Amino acid sequence: MNTFTLQLQDATHTETFAEVQAFVGEDASGSFSLLAGHARFTTVLETGLARFRLASAGTGMADWYYLAVPGAVLHFSGNCLTISSRRYLLDRDYRRISDALQQKLLQEEGELQEMKHSLRQLENEFLRRMWEVGRQGGSLS
């Protein structure tokens, strides 16, 4: 059976998997799969789950590895698949990684809302100060 090598890279570490049989991911055009011998290919993975299976695994769904990424660059060349992301989560249990991804997305959404609130407060304070300066006919210094 033909296989390829998978390298997962994030900001802190790299993991390598030999003898990968198949990879399934999703980019802006939709879902796709890669097998050994595929032509050179580069794309940007969407935020979400991808999966891959090692040749030594069985044929059931439990034999897949699941990869959660907040977007990633994928490059396949010379039977080597490289996925580079700021961070990733990897698990063999679909339910566990789905829950972890959901929690991470909720956490990031909360952090985004806090940042928007802080920016709104900063903007309001800036506008208030501009109004006061304009009222006094002075300068910002």
ROZADO-239376 format. One record per residue (C-alpha): residue in three letters; x, y, z; chain. Coordinates in steps of 0.02 Angstrom, whole numbers, plus 50000, padded with zeros to 5 digits. Each point is the difference from the previous one (the first is absolute). Last residue first. Layout:
BEGIN
<r:ALA, xx:X, yy:Y, zz:Z, c:A>
...
end
This chain:
BEGIN
<r:SER, xx:49931, yy:53421, zz:51215, c:A>
<r:LEU, xx:49834, yy:49978, zz:49909, c:A>
<r:SER, xx:49980, yy:50184, zz:49956, c:A>
<r:GLY, xx:49881, yy:50131, zz:50062, c:A>
<r:GLY, xx:49835, yy:50076, zz:49945, c:A>
<r:GLN, xx:49922, yy:49946, zz:50164, c:A>
<r:ARG, xx:49855, yy:49915, zz:49915, c:A>
<r:GLY, xx:50114, yy:49919, zz:49872, c:A>
<r:VAL, xx:50112, yy:49933, zz:50138, c:A>
<r:GLU, xx:49850, yy:49930, zz:50093, c:A>
<r:TRP, xx:49931, yy:49919, zz:49842, c:A>
<r:MET, xx:50169, yy:49922, zz:49959, c:A>
<r:ARG, xx:50010, yy:49931, zz:50178, c:A>
<r:ARG, xx:49827, yy:49925, zz:49987, c:A>
<r:LEU, xx:50044, yy:49925, zz:49830, c:A>
<r:PHE, xx:50158, yy:49920, zz:50072, c:A>
<r:GLU, xx:49906, yy:49934, zz:50151, c:A>
<r:ASN, xx:49866, yy:49926, zz:49887, c:A>
<r:GLU, xx:50131, yy:49919, zz:49888, c:A>
<r:LEU, xx:50091, yy:49925, zz:50148, c:A>
<r:GLN, xx:49837, yy:49932, zz:50071, c:A>
<r:ARG, xx:49953, yy:49926, zz:49830, c:A>
<r:LEU, xx:50173, yy:49922, zz:49985, c:A>
<r:SER, xx:49981, yy:49921, zz:50172, c:A>
<r:HIS, xx:49829, yy:49929, zz:49952, c:A>
<r:LYS, xx:50069, yy:49931, zz:49837, c:A>
<r:MET, xx:50143, yy:49917, zz:50095, c:A>
<r:GLU, xx:49880, yy:49922, zz:50124, c:A>
<r:GLN, xx:49891, yy:49935, zz:49856, c:A>
<r:LEU, xx:50154, yy:49924, zz:49917, c:A>
<r:GLU, xx:50051, yy:49915, zz:50162, c:A>
<r:GLY, xx:49825, yy:49926, zz:50016, c:A>
<r:GLU, xx:50007, yy:49938, zz:49819, c:A>
<r:GLU, xx:50171, yy:49924, zz:50033, c:A>
<r:GLN, xx:49932, yy:49906, zz:50151, c:A>
<r:LEU, xx:49849, yy:49938, zz:49901, c:A>
<r:LEU, xx:50113, yy:49941, zz:49859, c:A>
<r:LYS, xx:50113, yy:49910, zz:50123, c:A>
<r:GLN, xx:49853, yy:49916, zz:50085, c:A>
<r:GLN, xx:49929, yy:49942, zz:49832, c:A>
<r:LEU, xx:50171, yy:49934, zz:49947, c:A>
<r:ALA, xx:50019, yy:49905, zz:50164, c:A>
<r:ASP, xx:49825, yy:49926, zz:49981, c:A>
<r:SER, xx:50036, yy:49946, zz:49822, c:A>
<r:ILE, xx:50168, yy:49929, zz:50056, c:A>
<r:ARG, xx:49915, yy:49894, zz:50135, c:A>
<r:ARG, xx:49859, yy:49942, zz:49887, c:A>
<r:TYR, xx:50117, yy:49949, zz:49859, c:A>
<r:ASP, xx:50121, yy:49901, zz:50109, c:A>
<r:ARG, xx:50167, yy:49974, zz:49914, c:A>
<r:ASP, xx:50062, yy:50171, zz:50054, c:A>
<r:LEU, xx:50103, yy:50145, zz:49933, c:A>
<r:LEU, xx:49977, yy:50184, zz:50042, c:A>
<r:TYR, xx:50088, yy:50133, zz:49897, c:A>
<r:ARG, xx:50095, yy:50162, zz:50018, c:A>
<r:ARG, xx:50060, yy:50147, zz:49896, c:A>
<r:SER, xx:49986, yy:49884, zz:49850, c:A>
<r:SER, xx:50112, yy:49910, zz:49877, c:A>
<r:ILE, xx:49946, yy:49838, zz:49915, c:A>
<r:THR, xx:50132, yy:49908, zz:49898, c:A>
<r:LEU, xx:49955, yy:49850, zz:49893, c:A>
<r:CYS, xx:50148, yy:49904, zz:49930, c:A>
<r:ASN, xx:49980, yy:49885, zz:49850, c:A>
<r:GLY, xx:50114, yy:50110, zz:49895, c:A>
<r:SER, xx:49891, yy:50154, zz:50026, c:A>
<r:PHE, xx:49845, yy:50038, zz:50103, c:A>
<r:HIS, xx:49982, yy:50170, zz:50083, c:A>
<r:LEU, xx:49866, yy:50051, zz:50124, c:A>
<r:VAL, xx:49994, yy:50172, zz:50080, c:A>
<r:ALA, xx:49890, yy:50004, zz:50154, c:A>
<r:GLY, xx:49836, yy:50067, zz:50067, c:A>
<r:PRO, xx:49954, yy:49992, zz:50184, c:A>
<r:VAL, xx:50045, yy:49815, zz:49996, c:A>
<r:ALA, xx:49921, yy:49843, zz:50074, c:A>
<r:LEU, xx:50080, yy:49836, zz:49945, c:A>
<r:TYR, xx:49913, yy:49833, zz:50019, c:A>
<r:TYR, xx:50094, yy:49836, zz:49988, c:A>
<r:TRP, xx:49900, yy:49861, zz:49918, c:A>
<r:ASP, xx:49993, yy:49819, zz:50059, c:A>
<r:ALA, xx:49840, yy:50023, zz:50099, c:A>
<r:MET, xx:49908, yy:50024, zz:49833, c:A>
<r:GLY, xx:50035, yy:49818, zz:49959, c:A>
<r:THR, xx:50121, yy:49932, zz:49869, c:A>
<r:GLY, xx:50146, yy:49947, zz:50107, c:A>
<r:ALA, xx:50156, yy:50102, zz:50027, c:A>
<r:SER, xx:50174, yy:49953, zz:49939, c:A>
<r:ALA, xx:49980, yy:50109, zz:49845, c:A>
<r:LEU, xx:49974, yy:50153, zz:50110, c:A>
<r:ARG, xx:49839, yy:50098, zz:49984, c:A>
<r:PHE, xx:49972, yy:50187, zz:49988, c:A>
<r:ARG, xx:49871, yy:50125, zz:50054, c:A>
<r:ALA, xx:49955, yy:50184, zz:49985, c:A>
<r:LEU, xx:49894, yy:50098, zz:50121, c:A>
<r:GLY, xx:49960, yy:50185, zz:50003, c:A>
<r:THR, xx:50067, yy:50168, zz:49941, c:A>
<r:GLU, xx:50022, yy:49989, zz:49812, c:A>
<r:LEU, xx:50160, yy:49928, zz:49928, c:A>
<r:VAL, xx:50102, yy:50110, zz:49883, c:A>
<r:THR, xx:50062, yy:49916, zz:49842, c:A>
<r:THR, xx:50154, yy:49928, zz:49916, c:A>
<r:PHE, xx:50009, yy:49846, zz:49888, c:A>
<r:ARG, xx:50138, yy:49909, zz:49907, c:A>
<r:ALA, xx:49921, yy:49851, zz:49914, c:A>
<r:HIS, xx:49936, yy:49856, zz:50107, c:A>
<r:GLY, xx:50112, yy:49846, zz:50008, c:A>
<r:ALA, xx:49937, yy:49946, zz:50170, c:A>
<r:LEU, xx:49819, yy:50049, zz:50034, c:A>
<r:LEU, xx:49921, yy:50169, zz:50035, c:A>
<r:SER, xx:49819, yy:50039, zz:50034, c:A>
<r:PHE, xx:49890, yy:50152, zz:49969, c:A>
<r:SER, xx:49855, yy:50092, zz:50081, c:A>
<r:GLY, xx:49947, yy:50170, zz:49934, c:A>
<r:SER, xx:50065, yy:50143, zz:49892, c:A>
<r:ALA, xx:50052, yy:50107, zz:50149, c:A>
<r:ASP, xx:50102, yy:49857, zz:50073, c:A>
<r:GLU, xx:49949, yy:49838, zz:50085, c:A>
<r:GLY, xx:50100, yy:49849, zz:50053, c:A>
<r:VAL, xx:50015, yy:49812, zz:49976, c:A>
<r:PHE, xx:50170, yy:49912, zz:50006, c:A>
<r:ALA, xx:50033, yy:49820, zz:49949, c:A>
<r:GLN, xx:50124, yy:49857, zz:50024, c:A>
<r:VAL, xx:50128, yy:50083, zz:50111, c:A>
<r:GLU, xx:50155, yy:49891, zz:50013, c:A>
<r:ALA, xx:50107, yy:50114, zz:50107, c:A>
<r:PHE, xx:49929, yy:50128, zz:50121, c:A>
<r:THR, xx:50107, yy:50149, zz:50051, c:A>
<r:GLU, xx:49964, yy:50122, zz:50140, c:A>
<r:THR, xx:50071, yy:50176, zz:50010, c:A>
<r:HIS, xx:50004, yy:50121, zz:50147, c:A>
<r:THR, xx:49970, yy:50172, zz:50073, c:A>
<r:ALA, xx:49924, yy:50115, zz:49869, c:A>
<r:ASP, xx:49914, yy:49858, zz:49908, c:A>
<r:GLN, xx:50058, yy:49865, zz:49881, c:A>
<r:LEU, xx:49920, yy:49835, zz:49949, c:A>
<r:GLN, xx:50105, yy:49896, zz:49881, c:A>
<r:LEU, xx:49913, yy:49859, zz:49906, c:A>
<r:THR, xx:50096, yy:49868, zz:49902, c:A>
<r:PHE, xx:49925, yy:49903, zz:49855, c:A>
<r:THR, xx:49933, yy:49826, zz:49967, c:A>
<r:ASN, xx:49977, yy:49878, zz:49857, c:A>
<r:MET, xx:49934, yy:49828, zz:50046, c:A>
end
